[in-house]
């Protein structure tokens, strides 16, 4: 019987001959008509092959039609498989055809970016191949599955599938599968920037391609190696590999591979600032990709053309091509290309000083980047790869040990065989002589014994039959007795359980007519069965107080499954009780419902408890609303005391304020005030203050802090004591706070206090004065972050530092410098992938990243950063732990 490949080859030869003898139709239409004739006139596997070939023709014309044809072929395979007369060889052939149809459907969905359906059918194909031990098909499926997960951006799972394909390819020495799997693994490691590992896999792929004369595969891999050299900025080496790949692709007329090479050569020219040449190669590649419907290739070319225009300062054109790429990549669900488009839009809008648009696209780019690349995926893939290498080495060691053991075993066997032969020869010779003499003696005796034996055997046979029959009857009686005894014991236990339980048990027929109740029924309701029937009736549907009882019983009978409901019932003594009922159908051997068992449980106490809980809940909700309303009103008061935006803008100019209370009211506050020198110069006093606690306690401390600051600061100060002014304010604030809180230093009293950074700005002389209680000051000057440290003590009572005055710091600033005052809420916030704090080092890094943007953009970026930290992608969310306040001012 012919295998699948031979049958398909003969079928195609038939079609080609048919095409060569006609001129009345186009070749494509005639091919379809010819195959349809074969389908209509053929049966079994020939018909299935014809349908598969017809699907091949429709793949480029109407992919949905091709999918339907492959599904039709699959169903025909199932119909043949259901035939009881199918032999093993035909079963193998059918499994092969079924696996092929599922594979082809999966590839079609993958090519059309329907990755969910692609995974479903590729896995079906692989499962069939595994079941029939078709290792070549398993290799194809694993490689295609890896490709789908690459398109989806899940490189870890993709690497697992490629390594599975590689293991099987090495096991059966399949060079085609090996070349594909190693090339695909090279691509994975390229994406993860493991370039040495990538080149190692690429070289293995080229070596396999050369052995099997796969020029197309060799060209593809040469192009990939060129990409690595391009990534490392080794442009001459990269250009060499791209041109080698281009020459092979031109010889093969491989347009897709040729477009890829042209695009990469364009990148080389762009790197060398040869922009006209770069655009020429990009546009050639783009036109070829449009013809081939190569989504990834089109997106790459659009992005590269946009980058050329960006580097030439033509930002409108770079935005135009980036938007084209974004629209195209989004439709095709190409995540890497979407990220590239967002990055180009971010850079272009920054150059056009449209910071709002730039920040919007920057956030989108970060979200895409985080979903694609992270250390955990890279680590997981490296672990998978290392595991594969270790398994491979261990397998080689095990095989070597097995070979050595086999060789030693073979030598021992040969020696043993020789010795055995010699000894055996002498033993056989001696026994042969002895046996010959005994044979003669026994021959006579055997004749007499055989006659006697035959007579005895006939008698024994009759006796054995009789004994066996008696023994069988005895065993059957004994088994029935044991079964009956066990059943009686179980029935006795069940009877005790049914009679002693507090639950009511009712047995009714399949129509609901009551046949029997237990004593628990009487204990629950107070009625015996006859009393109950006389008053209420004989059917569960009539006697139940549950208004949907008819529907419940009908559903129970139809579905043959238990049903539950709760109802309010009146007992014989006039009390009302809540009852939970479970109705269970009893089935006979034909799976028909013959009885219904209803078990009632008294849940009155549970219902009473639920009612009480609801009452308490409603009371708590009312109290909570009253408290919340009071706190909200307190928030309005607190907000009214904070300096308004109009005052902040007048006194500070270019500024932003990030104010995020943990609760409705805050223990943080910000404060500004205008101060006059005695020479009529105007100064600005500003502070960010963090009081002990947050919520209501913190808010009370903040109100006290605002009141004291307003009270102890003068509207005017002397020129002579300006350098000491900020430290003096903190000293006075500390003294007043200790008095008001009656702090004496006792360990039993509260340790309430205030952390704060206080600045006085003299814009006439470009001088900043600063004093701090636990909170430092950050200054960005000449693109560097400067930290002015605070005193390590709070405003309030502090052990060991109670009599220390606060330091005064003076800083000569430049126009354009940025200062940041803040509480510790931002740095102490937990979040990220590992659930740790941002810390001040992380906060500094963020400040160094955002300071070059306008104030409003800085505010949005800080808000985005803290939100992103508290709500990381693919991880648990973290709640805000403290009030957050950051004041940024451009000097």
N, C-alpha and C positions, 0 to 999 in steps of 0.2 A: 504493500500500500504506500502511495506517495506521501511524503511529509508536506508540511504547509508551504515551505519555500518553493519546492518543486511544483506543487499544484498551482501556486500563484504565478510562477514563471510561465508555465504552459498556458495559463489563462491569459496572461498579458500578450504572449506570442499570438494567440488566437485573435485578440483584439487588434493588434498591429497589422496582421495579415488582412483583416476585414477592412481596416482603414485604407490600406494600399490599393484596394480594388474598387474604390468609389470616388466619385468627384461631384456627386449631386448635393452634398451637404458640406458645411464646414467641418474640419477635422474634429473639433471639440464636440459639436452637436452629434456627429456621427458616432463618436466614442460612447457618448451617453446612450444613444439609441441602441447601439450594438450590445452594450452591457445590459440594458433593460430587456432585450430579446433573450439574452442568456438567462436572466433572472426568471423570466416568465416560462422558460422551457426546461429549467433545470430543477434538481431537487437536492436536498441535504447540503453537504459541504461545498459543492460547486456553486450552488445558489448563494450560500453565505459569502464565499469568496467574491462572487460577482457584486454583491451588495457592498462589501468593503471597498472594492475597487471603484465603484460608483461614488462612494463617500469620499474617496481620495480626490476624484475629479471635482466634486462640489465644494471642497474645502476653500478654494480660492474664489469661488463664485458666490456661494450661499452657505456660510458656515453652519447655520441652524439646520439647513437641509442635510448637510453632512452628518451632524450630530444625530438627527432622526434616523438616517440610514444605518449608522453604526449601532444605534439602539435596536433597530429592527433586526440586524444581524445577530445581536446578542440574544434577543428573544427566540430567534430560530434555533440558536445553540441550545437554549433551555428546553425547547420542545423536543429536540433530538435526544438530549440528555435524559429526559423523562421516559424514554423508551426502555423497557426492561431488558431488551435483547442487545443493548449496546455492549461491545467488547472493550477491553482495556485500551487497545490501540486507538479505537475511535474516541474513547473518553479523553485520552491524552490530547488528541487532535482538537476536540471540542473545547477543552480547557484553554488550549493555546489560542483558539479563535476568540473565545470570550475575553481573555486577558488582553488581546490585541485591540478589540473594540473599545474596551474601557480605557486603555492607554491612549488611543487616538482621540477619544472624546476629551480626556483630561488635557492633552496637548492643545487641542483646539481652544478650550476655555482659557488655558494659560496664555495662548497667543492673543486672545481677545480681552485679557486683563480681568477675567472673571475668576479670581484666584480661589474663592470658596468652592465653587463647583469643580474647578481643576483639582483641588486636593481630594474631593470626594471620589472622583472617578480614577485618579491615579492610585489612590489607596486600594480601591476595589481591584484594579488591575494587579497590583502587587500581591494582594491577599490570594487571588486566584493562582498567580504564579508560584507563590510559596506553597500552596496546597498541592500543586502538581510538580513541585520541585524543579521549576523552569528557571534556572539561575541566570541565564542571559536576559530573560524578561525582567527579573528582579533588579538586575543592574540598571536597565533602562529606566525602570520606575523610580529607583532611588535617585538617579541623576536628575530626572525631571522634577521629582518632589523637592530636591534641593534647589532647583532653579526657581520654583514657585516661592519658596520661603526667602530667597534672595530678593525677588521682586517685592515681597511684603516687608522687607527690611529686618527679618528675623534671622540673623546670620548664625546664631548658635544652633538652631534646629536644622538649618541648611547644611552646616558642617557635619552634623550627625548623619544625614542622609548620604552625603558625598563619601564619608568614611565607610559607611555600609557598602556602597557600590565598589569602593576601592578594595575592601577586604575580600568580597566575593570574586572580583576580577583577578586578584592575585591568587586566590585559591584555585581557580580553574584556568589560570594563565590566559585570560581574555584581554588582549592588548587594546582592543577598541574601547571597552568599558574602562580600562585602566587609564587610557589617555584622556578620556572625558572627565573622569573623577579627579585625577590629579590636576588637570587644568582648572576645574571648578574650585578645588581647594586652594589653588593659587590665587584665584580671584577673591575668595573669602579673606585670606590673609592680607591681600592687597588693600581691601576695604578697611581692614583693621590696622593697617600700616605695619604689619609684621613682614617687612620686605624681604629679608633673608629667607624666611620660611616660604614666602610666596615664590621666589625664584627657584628654590629647591623643588617645589612641586611642578612649576612650569618646565624645568629641565627634564623631569621624569616624563612629563606629557609629550615633549618634543621627541624624546628618545623612543617612546612607544609609537608616535606618529610616523617616524622615519621607518621603523620596522614594518609597519603595515601600509606604507606608502600613502598616508593620509595627508596630502599637501594642504588641503583646506584647514585641517586641524592644526598643522604646523604653523601656517600663516597666522591663524587666530592667536596661538600662543606666543609667537614672535612679537605680535602687536602688544600683547599683555606685558611682556618683558620690557618692551619700549616704554610702556606707561610707568613702570617702576623707575627706570632711569630718568624719565621726565619728572617724576615726583621728587627725585633727589637732585634735580637741576643738572644732571649730566646730559646736556642737550645733544652733543655730538653722538654719544652712544645711543641715545633714544632715537635720533633721526636715522641712524644706521639700521636699527631694528624695524622702524616703521617702513623704510624704503624696501627692505627685504620682504616684509609682509605684503607690501603694495604690489611688488613684481609678481609674487605668487598669485595673489587675488586677481590681477589683470589676466594672467594666463588661464586661470580657472573661470573667468568671467563671473566671479563672486562679487556681486554689486554691494551686498551688505558689508562684507569684509573690506572692500575697496573704500566705501564711504567712511568706515571706521578709521582706516589708515589716513585718508585725506584730512579728516577732522584733526587727528593727532599731529600731522605735519603742520597744519595751520597753527596749532598751539605752539610748536617749536618756533615758527616765524614770529608769532606774537611775543614770545619770550625775548626774541632778539630785536624787538621793536620794529619788525618789518611788517607793519600793519596792513599795507595793501596786499602783500602776498598772503597774509593770514586770512583776510576777508575772502580772497579768491578761493583758497582751499576750503574754508568753512562753507561758502555758498555752493561749491561743487558737491561737497558731502551732503549738504542740506537737500539739494535737488534729488540726489540718489535716494536718500532716506525717505523723502516724500513718496517716490515711486514704489519703494518697497514696504511702505507703511511701518517703518521701523520707529516705534514711538520713542524709545530711549535715545536713538540716534538723532531724531528730530529735536528733542528737548536739549540734548547736549550742544548741538550746533547753534540753536537759538541763544542759549546762554553764553556761548563763546563769542558770538557776534556782538551781543550786548556788552560783554567785557571789553572788547576792542573799542567800541564807541565810548565807554566809560573812561578808559585810559587816555583817550584823545580829547576828553573834556566835553563830549557831545552827550550830555546827561539826558536830554529829552529822548534821543534815540536809544540810549541804554535802557531807560525806563520802558520805552515802547517794546523792545525785544524781551526784556525781563517779564513784562505783563503777558506777552505772547507765550513765553515759556511756562509761566505760572498757570495760565488757562489750559494749555495743552497737557502739562504734567499732572494737573489736578484731575482732568478727565481720565487720564491713563493711570492715576494713582501711583505715580513714580515719586516716592518720598524723598530720595536723594536729590532729584532734580527740583522738587518743590522747595527744598531747603536752599539750593543754589539760587533759585529765583528770588526768594525772600532776602538773601544776603545781598544780591546785586541791587535790589530795590532799596534796601536800607542804606547802602553806600551812596547810591545816586541821589536819594532825597537829602542825605546829610550834606552833600556838596551843593545842593540847591537851597540849603538852609531851611528846609521844610522838616523841622525836628519832630513834629507830631506824627507825620506819616512815617518818618524814619523809625521812630520808637515803636510804632505799631508793627511794622514789618520785622523789627529786631525781636520782639516778643514771639512772633510767629516762627521765626527762624530758630530761636532757642527751644521752643516746644518740639519742633521736628527733630532738631539735633539730639535732644535728650532721649527721644524715643528710639533713635537709631544707634547712637554710639554711647556706650558707657563701659566702665572698667569691668563690671560684672560679666557682660557678654564676652568681652575679650578674654577674661580669665577663664570663663567656662569653655570657650572654644579651644584655648590652649590646653586646658586640662583634658578635653576630649581627644585632641591630637596626641598629647603625651601618652594618654592611656592606650591609644591605637599603636603607637610606636613600641611601648612596653609589651603589649600583647604580642606584637609581631616578633620582637626579640625573644620573648619567653617561648613562643611557638617554635622558633628555630632551635633554641636550646633543648626543648622537649623532644623535638624530632631527632636531633643529634644523639641524645641519650637513648632514645628508642632504637635507633640504628645500631648503636654500640651493643646494647643489650641483645638485639636480634642476632648480631654477628657472633657474640660470645655463646649465645644459646645454640646457634647452629653448629659451632665447633664441638660443644659438649654433646650435642645430639649425635654427631657423626662418630665420635669416640665411643659413646655408649652403644651405638648401633653395631660397631665392629665387634666389641667385646660380647655383646649379646648374641651375635650371630655364631661366634666360635663356641660359646658355652651351649647355646641352644642346639647346635648341630649334634654334639655328643649326647645331650639329653634325649633328643629325638631318636637317635640311633638305638640307645639302650631301651627306651620305652617302646619302640617299634617292635623289637624282638619279643618283649614281654607281652605286649598287647596281642600279637599274633597267636601266642600260645593260649592266652585267656579267651580269645575270640572263639577258638575251636571248642573249648570247654563249655562256654556259656551258650553256644549255639544250640546244643542239644537241650539244655535246661530251659532256654527261652521258648522253645516250641511248646513244652508242657505248661509252662507258666502262662503263656498267652491264652491258652484254652481256658484255664482256670480263671484268669483275670477277666476275660470277656463275660463269663457267667456272673461273677461278683459285681461287675460294673452295671449290668442290667438291673440287678436287684437294688443296688445303691441309688441308681437314677430315679427309680420309682419312689424310694423312700425319701430322697431329697426333695422331690416335687411336693410330697405330702407335708413334710416338715416346713418347707418354705411357705406354703399356703397358710398353715396354722400360725407360723411366726408373724406373717404379714397381718393377719386378722387381729392377732394379739396386740401388735404395735398400733394398729388403727384404733382399737378400743381404748388403749392406754392414752393415746394422744387426745382422743375425744374427751376422755375423762379429765385429763389435765386442763384442757381448754375450758370445759364446763366449770371446773372448780375455780379457775382463774376468773372466768366471767362472773360467777356467783360472788366472789370476793369483791370485784370491782363494782358490781351492782349494789352490794351491801354498803360499800364506802359511799357510792353515789347517793344511795337512799338516805344515809345519815346526813350527808352534806346538804341534800335538798330539803330535808325536814328541819335541820337545825339552823340553816341560814336565815338571817333577818330579811333578806331580799325576797320579794314576791316572784314566784315562777308560775307562768301560765302556759299550758300547751293547747294549741288550737290547730284545726285542719288548715289546708291551704286557702280556704275561703275566709278564715278568721273566726270560725265557730269554736267557742271555748269548750275543751274536752276535760281538762283537769287543772287543778291549782294545788300548790303546796301549802303547808301550815304557815309559811312566811307571808302568804297572801292575806290570811286572816289577821295575823299580828300587825300587818301594815295598815289595812283598811278597816278591820273590825268585823267584816262579813265572812260567813262561810260561803261556799260556792252556790248553794241553792238559794240563800238569801240574796246574794248579789244578782243572780240571774233573774229572780223574781222582781227586783226593783229596777235594775238597769237594762237587762237584756242578756242575750246569749252570744253576741258577736263583738269582737274587739272593735270593729268599726263603729258599732252603735254605742258601746259603753265608754269609749275614750273621750276625755274632754279636750283632746288636742284637735284643733280645727282642720289639720291637714292629714289626719290619720289614714284616710282612704288612699291618698297619693303615696304615703309612706309605705303602706302594705303592698300596693300594686308595684311600686318600684322594687321593693324587697323581693317579691315573687318573680318579677321579670328579670332583674339583674342577678338573682340568686346570691345576694350579698347582704350582710347585716345592715340595719339602719338604726339611728338613734334619734330621740326627740325628748323634750322636757314639757311637762304639763302640770297644771294645778288641779289637785283632786280633793274631794271632800270625804272624810272618814265617817264611820258609823256614829261616832260621838259628836259629830258636827264640826270638828276641826278641819282646817285646810292645810294640806301638805304639798310640797313640791316633789315631784317624782321624775327621775330620769329613767327612760325605758329603752332597752336594747332588744330589737326584734331580729331573730336569726332564723333563716330558712333551713329545714332539714331535707336532704336530697336522698332519693332512692338510687338503685344501681343504674337506672336509666338517666340519671341526672335531672329528674323531675322533682319539683317541690311537693312534698307530701304532708309536712307539718310545719308549724310556726311556733317558736318558743319565744315568749316575751318575759324578760327579766326586769323588774321594777326595783329601783333603789331610792330610798328617802334622802333627798338632798336639801331638805328644808333649812337645816343649819347653815349649809353652804350658801344658799340663796339669801338668808337673813344676813350672813356676813358680807355678801356682795352688796346688799342694799346699804349696810352701814358704811362700807368702804366708799361707796358712791357719795353718800352724804358727807363723809369726811373729806373726800376729794373736792367736792364742790365748795365746802367751807374753806379748805386750804387755797383753792383757786381764787376765791373772793379776797382772802387775806393777802395772797401773793399779789393780786392786782392792785390792792390798796397800797402795799409797800412799794411796788414798782412805780405806780403813779407818783408817789411821794418822791422816790429817787429821781424820776424823770423831771419833776418840778425842781428838785435840787440841782439837776444838771443844767436846767435853764438859767438858774441863778449863777451857777459856776461859770457857764459860758458867757453870761453878761458881764462878769467881772474880768474875764480875760480881755486883753487889748484887741480892739476890732481891726479888721484888715486895713481900713482907711488910715488908722494911726500907724500901723506897722509899715505901710507903704510910704507914708510921709517921713517917718523917722529912719527907716532902714533902706528904702529905695528898692534895689534888686535883691529879693529874698524869697525863701520858701519856708513853710512850717509843716512838718509831718506830725500830726497829733492823733494818736490812736489809743484811746483809753481801753483798758482791759474790760471794764464794766461800764455801766451807764455814766457814772461819775468817775473822776480820775484823781489819783494822788500826784500826778505830774501837772505842772503848769508852766506857761511861759509868760515873761513879764518884760515890759520896756517902759522907759521913762525919759523925758527930755530934761536935761540939767544945764544950768547956765553957770559959766565961770563969772567971777567978779569983774572980768574985763569984757563982759557981754558976749563972749564966744559960746556957741551952743554945742553941747556934748550929748551923746546917746548912751544910756545905761540899759543893758539887756541881760536877761538871764533865762536859763532853762533849769527848773527846779524839780527834784524828785523827793517827795515826802515818804516817810515810812508807810508801807502798806499800799493798797489800792482799793477801789470801790469806795464805800461810805467812809471807813476810817481814814483812808488816804485823802478823800475829798475834804474832810473836816480839817486835817492837818494843812491841806493846800490853802483853804480859806484863811486859816490862821497865818500861814506864811505870807500870803498876799497882803493881808492887813498889816503885818509887822514891817514888811518891805516898804509899803507906802508911808508908814509912820516914821521910820528911822532915816529915810533918804530925804535930803534937803533939796529944794528946787534950785538952789545955787550953792556953789562951793568956792573955796579960795584957790587961787592959782598955786599957792605954796604947798597945799596938802593933796593935790590931785593924784600924785603917784601912790599915795597911801589910801586913797578913797575906797577902792573895792575891798581891800582887806579890812578896813575899818567897818564897812557895812556888814561883812560876815561876822566880825567880832561882836558888834552890837546886836545883830540878829541872834547870835548864839546866846548871849547874855540874857536877852529878853525871853527867848524860848525856854531856857532853863527855869527862869522865874515863873513863867506862866504854867509850865508843866510840873512845877514843884519837884524838880529832879535834884536828888542829893547824892546819887552814886550808889544807892542801896541796890543789891542784886535782885530784890523782890519787886522793885518798881519798874515801870515800862521804860524801854530804851528807845523811845520815839525820837526821831531827829529828821534832818534834811540833808540831802546831797545836792550840790548845785554848782554850776559854772556861771560866773558873773563877769561881764565885760563892760568896760567904759571906752567909747570910741571918740577920739578927738580928730575929726576930719580936717580941721585947719592945719594940724601939724603931722597928719598921717601916723598917729600913735595910738596903740591899743593897750589898755590896762586890763589885767586879768587876775582874778583870785578864784580858787576852786576848792570845794569841799568834796573830796572823793571823785569828782567828775573833771576830767582833763579837757583841754581845748585843742581842736585840730585846725591847722592853718595850711592851705594849699598855696604855695608861692613858688614861681618859676618851675612849675610842673613837679614839685616835690611836696610830700606831706611832712609837716612839722608838728610835733606834739609838745604842748606846754603842759607839764605834769601838774597835778593838783596836790593839795595837802591830804594826807591819808587820815582824815578825821571828818566826822559829820558836823553839821551845825546842830548842836545839842550836846547833852552830857556824853562824854567819851572817857572811858577809863584810861589812865596814864597820860592823856593829852588834854586834860580838862583846862589847864591854865596856859596852853600854847596859843599864841595869836596866829591868824592866817597870814600867809605869804602874799606879797604883792609882786606881780610880774609886768614888765613893760616890753612891748614889741613894736618896732618900727616897720610898718607894713608898706607895700607898694600898691598902686592903683591896679585893680583887677584881681588882687588876692581874694581867696574865699575862706571864711571861717565857719566852723561847725560846732554848735553847742548841743548837748544831748544828754538824755538820761541813759540808764543801763538796760532798758527794756529791749532794745534792738539786739545788742550784743549777747544778751542772756537767753534769747529765744531758742527753744529746742526745735529741731526739724531736720530736713535733708534726708538722704537715703539711710544714714546711720542713726538718726535721732539725737544728734549732738547739738551743742550750742554753736551759734555763729562765732562767738568770741570777738574780742576787740581786734584781733589780727584779721579776721574775716571782714569785720566792719571797715577797717582801714582799706582793705583791698577794694571794697565796693566804692568807698569815697574816691579812691584813686582812679576808678573806672568811670565815674559819672561826672567828676568836677568840671570837665570841659564842655558839658552841655548846658543850655540855658536853665534857669532856676526851675521853671515849671516842669521841664523834662526830667530834671534831677528828682523832683518830688514824685513824679510818676514812676521813675525807675526804682526809687527806694521802696515805694509802695508795692511795686511788682515783685521786687527781690524778696521782701519779707513774706509776701503772700505765696510766692513760689517755694520758699524755704519751709513754710508751714504746711504746704500741700504738695509734696513732691510727687512726680509722676510714678505710677506703679508702686506706691508705698502708702503707709498709713498717714492720716492727717494728724496734725498737732495743733492743740488749742493755744491761744495766746496766754502767756504766763504772767505778764506784767504790763503796766502802761508804757507806751512808746512815744517819745517826743524827740524830734530833731529839728533844730533851727539852723538854716544855712543862710549866710549873708555875704553878698559880693561887696568888697570894700572899694 
